[in-house]
Amino acid sequence: MADLAVINARELVACTGGGRTPEEKLGIIEDGALLVTGGKVAWVGTTREFRRKAIGKPRRTVDANGGLVTPGFVDPHTHLVFAGSREDELERKIEGEAYTSILASGGGIVRTMKETRKAHISRIVDESMGRVNQLLRCGVTTAEVKTGYGQNLVTEMKLLDTIDRMSAGSVVELVPTFLGLHACPPEFRNSSEYVDYAIGEMLPAIALAKKRPRFSDCFCEEGVFSREECSRYLKASHKLGFETKIHADEYSDSRGASLAAEAGCISADHLGSSSAPGIKSMARAGVVAVLLPGTSFFSSIPYADARAILEAGCEMALGTDLSPNSWIESPQLVMSLACNAMRISPAQALLAFTRGSARAIGRSDLGTLAVGAQADFVVHSIPGYRYLPYRIGGQYVRVVYKKGVLAFGSVAG
């Protein structure tokens, strides 16, 4: 007997198609249905086929009532664990001040670093849980969460502890990443001195942490950390057994894309100013391109050339980059920005926030409703996937399930 059945989906988007076009890859089943057993997808088909099956009565049935059913969204790039806010910096950016200028004046990451260092862990947990719950209400069932607002061992450990405590209290699956190179703290004379500290003291201690993160990350950008500094850091991370990610070419071509390929990173994120050869090297190395159009929107910087990235053969993912700089908690808004500003199709945007983003965190069991996948799914009140980037700003998520268990919303019966 199945634990759960979902029926009467006008479109059930399984993200399992093997066709050549994005629409074929969505694997849309009209009048779709699925069965869940033991927290995993046990069967997918049409409601008509479901009614013909001799399976016994499922313990619970969810009627999609002609709505859209998709995999749970996977957010592969967030900085949601922090204290404080920086709402006044929006006005500075509106007046034309560059983010790098704000950072150099003690704002930006350094400002949040100071707030987070002095905040008690209970405050950080409470504030960050509010952001996680908002992601859940928008259909996110898994989120990567970076540290990076400590940049000293005590606070970075505190942030990993924060993520661990949040994981125990949230239905959203949180995937921790140690962001060892985010910004040079004011107590260090220069970035090179700080990189020595990050490699010599923080990385080895994080590697021995009880709740050791899977990923290690760095911010490769002119005026922040150089390509050479990030290369040293990534090599040290690999030696300690971390898988690696990189913030690359957000404001200028720092050759971060090619470094991602050389270093064997699982993903390179931002890519707003990456060169064509750098993107091609990523494609050859199988590095996932995580694009963050919300950051470009907030910081008035170039959007990544998504079409060129796809044409080069890169797997593409989308993320919110939820942070004090770009406080975005809506995958739907990000998909709309991707479609309107980066000129990709709604099908490409949805694949990028499900199957593509799952691959950016090394998870083949997420972002799809294939048999055997984790039963993370969303029932929307809108009728089809094309509405996701088209009708935004309202609450169109009816219910969210994580591992076959109701995580948000309510169902009758």
CORWORA-V110559 format. One record per pair of residues at least 12 apart in sequence whose C-alpha atoms are under 8 Angstrom apart, sorted by sequence separation. I is the first residue (numbers start at 1). J is the second residue. D is the distance in whole Angstrom. If there is no record, write none. Layout:
i	j	d
I	J	D
I	J	D
This chain:
i	j	d
14	26	6
15	27	5
32	44	8
33	45	5
34	46	8
147	159	6
218	230	6
256	268	8
319	331	7
354	366	7
355	367	4
398	410	8
399	411	8
13	26	6
14	27	5
15	28	8
32	45	6
33	46	5
89	102	8
147	160	7
163	176	7
291	304	7
354	367	4
355	368	6
13	27	6
14	28	6
32	46	4
33	47	5
181	195	7
246	260	7
257	271	7
320	334	6
335	349	5
353	367	8
354	368	7
382	396	6
13	28	5
14	29	8
31	46	6
32	47	5
218	233	8
245	260	8
291	306	8
319	334	7
335	350	7
381	396	5
12	28	6
13	29	6
29	45	7
30	46	7
31	47	6
34	50	8
160	176	7
218	234	8
318	334	8
380	396	6
381	397	6
11	28	6
12	29	5
29	46	7
31	48	8
33	50	7
181	198	7
217	234	8
257	274	6
318	335	8
380	397	4
381	398	6
11	29	6
12	30	6
89	107	8
145	163	8
160	178	8
180	198	6
216	234	8
256	274	8
257	275	8
271	289	8
335	353	8
379	397	6
380	398	5
11	30	5
12	31	7
89	108	8
246	265	7
255	274	7
258	277	8
268	287	7
270	289	8
271	290	8
378	397	7
379	398	6
380	399	7
10	30	5
11	31	6
12	32	5
244	264	7
245	265	5
248	268	6
250	270	5
252	272	8
253	273	5
254	274	8
255	275	8
258	278	4
261	281	6
266	286	8
267	287	5
268	288	6
269	289	6
270	290	6
271	291	7
289	309	8
378	398	8
379	399	5
9	30	7
10	31	5
11	32	6
12	33	7
216	237	7
244	265	5
245	266	6
246	267	7
247	268	6
248	269	6
249	270	7
250	271	6
251	272	7
252	273	5
253	274	5
257	278	5
258	279	7
261	282	5
264	285	7
266	287	5
267	288	4
268	289	5
269	290	5
270	291	5
378	399	6
379	400	6
9	31	5
10	32	6
86	108	8
156	178	8
180	202	8
243	265	7
244	266	6
245	267	5
246	268	5
247	269	5
248	270	6
249	271	5
250	272	5
251	273	6
252	274	7
253	275	7
256	278	8
257	279	6
260	282	7
265	287	6
266	288	6
267	289	6
268	290	6
269	291	6
270	292	6
331	353	8
378	400	5
8	31	5
9	32	5
180	203	8
243	266	7
244	267	8
245	268	6
246	269	6
247	270	6
248	271	6
249	272	6
250	273	6
255	278	7
258	281	6
261	284	8
262	285	8
264	287	7
267	290	7
269	292	7
377	400	6
378	401	6
7	31	8
8	32	6
9	33	6
245	269	8
247	271	8
249	273	5
257	281	8
258	282	6
261	285	5
272	296	8
376	400	8
377	401	5
7	32	6
8	33	6
249	274	5
257	282	6
261	286	8
289	314	6
291	316	7
376	401	5
377	402	7
7	33	4
86	112	8
216	242	6
220	246	7
221	247	8
248	274	8
261	287	6
288	314	6
289	315	6
290	316	6
291	317	6
292	318	6
294	320	6
295	321	7
375	401	7
376	402	4
6	33	5
7	34	7
85	112	7
215	242	5
216	243	6
217	244	6
218	245	7
219	246	6
220	247	6
221	248	7
227	254	7
260	287	7
287	314	7
288	315	5
289	316	5
290	317	5
291	318	5
292	319	5
293	320	8
294	321	7
298	325	7
299	326	8
375	402	6
376	403	5
5	33	7
6	34	5
84	112	7
178	206	8
214	242	6
215	243	5
216	244	5
217	245	5
218	246	5
219	247	5
220	248	5
221	249	6
226	254	7
227	255	7
231	259	7
235	263	7
286	314	7
287	315	7
288	316	6
289	317	6
290	318	5
291	319	6
292	320	6
298	326	6
374	402	8
375	403	5
376	404	6
5	34	6
6	35	7
83	112	7
143	172	7
145	174	6
147	176	8
151	180	7
213	242	8
214	243	6
215	244	5
216	245	6
217	246	5
218	247	6
219	248	7
220	249	7
221	250	7
227	256	7
234	263	7
272	301	8
273	302	7
283	312	6
284	313	8
286	315	8
288	317	7
290	319	7
292	321	6
374	403	6
375	404	5
5	35	5
82	112	7
141	171	8
142	172	5
143	173	6
144	174	6
145	175	6
146	176	6
147	177	6
148	178	7
151	181	7
215	245	7
217	247	7
221	251	7
222	252	7
272	302	6
274	304	8
279	309	6
283	313	5
295	325	8
374	404	8
4	35	6
5	36	6
84	115	6
141	172	5
142	173	5
143	174	5
144	175	4
145	176	5
146	177	5
147	178	5
148	179	5
151	182	7
221	252	7
272	303	5
273	304	7
283	314	5
295	326	6
318	349	7
3	35	8
4	36	5
83	115	6
84	116	7
117	149	8
140	172	7
141	173	6
142	174	6
143	175	6
144	176	6
145	177	6
146	178	6
147	179	5
148	180	6
151	183	7
221	253	8
222	254	6
227	259	7
231	263	7
272	304	4
276	308	8
280	312	6
282	314	7
283	315	8
294	326	7
2	35	6
3	36	6
4	37	7
83	116	5
116	149	6
117	150	6
142	175	8
144	177	7
146	179	6
147	180	8
148	181	7
149	182	8
151	184	8
191	224	7
203	236	8
207	240	7
221	254	6
271	304	6
272	305	7
279	312	7
280	313	8
2	36	6
3	37	5
82	116	6
116	150	7
148	182	6
151	185	7
191	225	7
195	229	7
199	233	6
203	237	7
207	241	8
220	254	7
270	304	7
280	314	8
294	328	7
317	351	8
318	352	5
319	353	7
2	37	5
3	38	7
31	66	8
113	148	8
114	149	8
178	213	6
198	233	8
207	242	8
221	256	8
279	314	8
307	342	8
317	352	4
318	353	5
350	385	8
1	37	8
83	119	7
113	149	4
114	150	8
136	172	7
177	213	6
180	216	7
181	217	7
182	218	6
183	219	8
204	240	7
220	256	6
306	342	6
307	343	7
316	352	6
317	353	6
112	149	6
113	150	5
121	158	7
125	162	6
129	166	7
176	213	5
177	214	6
178	215	6
179	216	6
180	217	6
181	218	5
182	219	5
192	229	7
199	236	7
203	240	8
305	342	7
306	343	8
307	344	7
317	354	8
9	47	8
113	151	8
117	155	6
121	159	8
124	162	7
125	163	8
132	170	8
175	213	8
176	214	7
177	215	5
178	216	5
179	217	5
180	218	6
181	219	6
195	233	7
303	341	7
304	342	7
306	344	7
317	355	8
318	356	8
319	357	7
347	385	7
7	46	8
8	47	6
110	149	8
116	155	8
175	214	8
176	215	7
177	216	6
178	217	6
179	218	6
303	342	7
317	356	5
318	357	6
346	385	7
347	386	7
7	47	6
83	123	7
109	149	7
125	165	7
132	172	7
177	217	7
184	224	7
294	334	6
316	356	6
317	357	5
346	386	6
83	124	6
121	162	7
125	166	7
129	170	8
183	224	6
293	334	6
315	356	6
316	357	7
82	124	6
182	224	8
183	225	8
292	334	8
346	388	8
81	124	7
294	337	7
317	360	7
346	389	7
81	125	8
83	127	7
181	225	7
293	337	6
82	127	8
83	128	8
293	338	6
82	128	7
81	128	5
164	211	7
80	128	6
153	201	8
293	341	8
153	202	6
157	206	7
181	230	8
293	342	8
152	202	7
161	211	8
251	301	7
339	389	7
80	131	7
160	211	7
251	302	8
80	132	8
153	205	8
336	388	8
337	389	8
2	55	7
5	58	6
160	213	8
335	388	7
336	389	4
1	55	6
2	56	8
4	58	5
7	61	7
9	63	8
10	64	8
335	389	5
336	390	7
1	56	6
2	57	8
3	58	6
4	59	6
5	60	6
6	61	6
7	62	6
8	63	6
9	64	5
10	65	8
11	66	8
13	68	8
334	389	8
1	57	7
2	58	5
3	59	5
4	60	5
5	61	5
6	62	5
7	63	5
8	64	5
9	65	7
10	66	4
11	67	7
12	68	6
13	69	6
14	70	7
15	71	8
332	388	6
333	389	7
336	392	8
1	58	6
2	59	7
3	60	6
4	61	6
5	62	6
6	63	6
7	64	6
8	65	6
9	66	5
10	67	5
11	68	5
12	69	5
13	70	5
14	71	7
332	389	6
1	59	8
4	62	8
6	64	7
7	65	8
8	66	6
9	67	5
10	68	6
11	69	6
12	70	6
13	71	7
8	67	8
9	68	6
333	392	6
9	69	6
332	392	6
333	393	8
81	145	7
75	140	7
78	143	7
80	145	6
81	146	7
73	139	6
74	140	6
77	143	7
78	144	6
79	145	6
80	146	7
81	147	7
72	139	6
73	140	4
74	141	6
75	142	6
76	143	6
77	144	6
78	145	5
79	146	5
82	149	7
290	357	7
72	140	6
73	141	6
74	142	5
75	143	5
76	144	5
77	145	7
78	146	6
79	147	7
288	356	8
72	141	5
73	142	7
74	143	6
75	144	6
77	146	8
79	148	8
72	142	8
290	360	7
288	359	7
289	360	8
288	360	6
109	182	8
110	183	7
109	183	7
110	184	8
110	185	7
110	186	8
81	159	7
81	162	8
81	163	7
267	360	6
266	360	6
266	361	7
266	362	7
100	223	8
138	329	8
140	331	8
77	269	8
138	330	6
139	331	8
138	331	7
135	329	5
138	332	8
134	329	6
135	330	6
135	331	8
131	329	7
99	299	7
98	299	8
93	299	7
93	300	8
90	298	8
112	324	8
77	290	8
76	290	8
108	325	7
144	361	7
172	402	8
171	402	7
141	376	7
141	377	8
171	407	6
87	324	8
86	324	6
85	324	6
86	325	7
139	378	6
76	317	8
78	319	7
76	318	7
77	319	5
78	320	6
79	321	6
80	322	6
75	318	7
76	319	5
77	320	6
78	321	5
79	322	6
80	323	5
75	319	5
77	321	5
78	322	5
79	323	5
75	320	7
77	322	8
78	323	7
75	331	8
138	395	8
73	331	8
139	397	7
138	397	6
141	400	8
137	397	7
141	401	8
139	400	6
141	402	6
137	400	8
136	400	8
137	408	7
136	408	7
75	353	7
74	353	6
73	353	6
74	354	6
73	354	5
76	357	5
72	354	7
75	357	7
76	358	7
71	354	7
74	357	6
74	358	6
76	360	6
76	361	6
74	366	8
74	367	7
72	366	8
73	367	7
71	366	8
72	367	6
71	367	5
71	368	5
71	369	6
70	369	8
72	376	5
73	377	8
71	376	6
72	377	4
71	377	4
72	378	5
70	377	6
71	378	6
69	377	7
70	378	5
69	378	6
70	379	7
69	379	5
68	379	6
69	380	6
67	379	7
68	380	5
67	380	6
68	381	7
67	381	5
68	382	6
64	379	6
67	382	5
68	383	5
64	380	8
67	383	4
68	384	5
66	383	6
67	384	7
68	385	7
26	347	7
23	347	6
22	347	6
23	348	8
26	351	7
44	369	8
22	348	6
25	351	8
44	370	7
43	370	8
44	371	7
41	369	7
43	371	6
72	400	7
22	351	8
41	370	7
42	371	5
72	401	8
41	371	5
42	372	6
72	402	8
40	371	7
41	372	5
40	372	6
41	373	6
40	373	6
41	374	6
40	374	5
41	375	5
39	374	6
40	375	5
15	351	7
39	375	6
15	354	8
36	375	7
15	355	7
62	411	7
15	367	7
16	368	6
15	368	5
16	369	7
60	413	8
14	368	6
15	369	7
16	370	6
14	369	5
15	370	8
13	369	8
14	370	6
39	402	8
40	403	6
39	403	4
40	404	7
38	403	8
39	404	5
38	404	8
39	405	7
37	404	8
36	404	6
11	383	7
13	385	8
10	383	6
11	384	6
10	384	7
11	385	8
4	404	7
3	404	8
